[in-house]
Amino acid sequence: MLGFYILLALVSLAMLYFSGGWIIDGLLKVARFLKWREFVVAFIMVALAATLPNLFVGIASALHKVPQLSFGDIVGGNVIDLTLIVAIAALIAGGLPAQSRTVQTTSLFTIIFACLPILLILDGVLGRGDGLILIFAYFFYLLWLFSKKERFTLVYNGEDYSILKQFKLFLQNLGKIIVGVLFLVLASEGIVRSSLYFVKVLNVPISLIGILIVSLGNSIPEGYFAIISAKRGYTWMILGDLMGSIIAPSTLVLGIVSLICPIQIFDLPHFAIARVFLILAAIFFFFFVRTGRKVSTKEAIFLLIFYVLFLLSELFV
């Protein structure tokens, strides 16, 4: 039985990886077909696609009455995004530029929204009222992002994407997105069921499963996109994707999950460690983006070490 659930978890994580990649690739091509600006693609389209694993795992965990798994997933995922993935992308790209005013302002939104669920759950419960606040915060962010008309349309660096305008390719990419979402649903259910089994058999807190294992699996889509973008020189999309991938789960996903089933925190030591590391990671990230208007390779190494410390702290608490 143990072997079955280990296999189920591995297959589910693999499905998250491949479906996340399909969705991101499909959304990028659909966005280009619609002539949307790059930062709209990065901040909204790609980030939302990368957030779908968090959303489906969150809904599945809420329906199974274990929303703590979703909370741990998102808190752990935010730490991973702000440290490990930023570090890897910066090391591959030789630094991540952040000169854009949009990126600079969004970095402030990022640290506020990443810490907002931590503040709202200080009373031990992330209730339905808190969920409404988080959902409102997400749409407030969207309102800010879409407040300027010139942010929406652009010819992609003068390149010819006429082939993407063919309606047949548009439908193919739309189909890729739909198939990817279906795989996400199946993978999310597999992850929740295998996590519940490991909690019972290994006597491991479900919060720790969410913080260390599920969060790492759900961070694969944005990690995949960041690495591919860094290799191709699309560094201007990486920070946008990562910041959007932090804002959406912290607000929209946790808001939806808490509306379905309020989140109560029982495993205080693991969550306490995750809270501290998340707040510190957000501060470091904000400081690095603001100073020098880029994340340098030295700063990337620091973030990498910081993630290792987080991992060790959670394992040996």
Buried (B, 14 or more C-beta within 10 A) or exposed (E): EEEEBEEBBEBBBBBBBBBBBBBBBBBBBBBBBBBBBBBBBBBBBBBBBBBBBBBBBBBBBBBBEBBBBBBBBBBBBBBBBBBBBBBBBBBBBEBBBBEBEBBBEBBEBBBBBBBBBBEBBEEEBBBBEBBEBBBEBBEEBBEEBEEEEEBEEBEBEEEEEEEBEEEEBBEEBBEBBEBBBEBBBBBBBBBBBBBBBBBEEEEBBBBBBBBBBBBBBBBBBBBBBBBBBBEEEBBBBBBBBBBBBBBBBBBBBBBBBBBBBBBEBEBEEBBEBBBEBBBBBBEBBBEBBEEEEBBBBEBBEBBBEBBEEBBEBBEEE
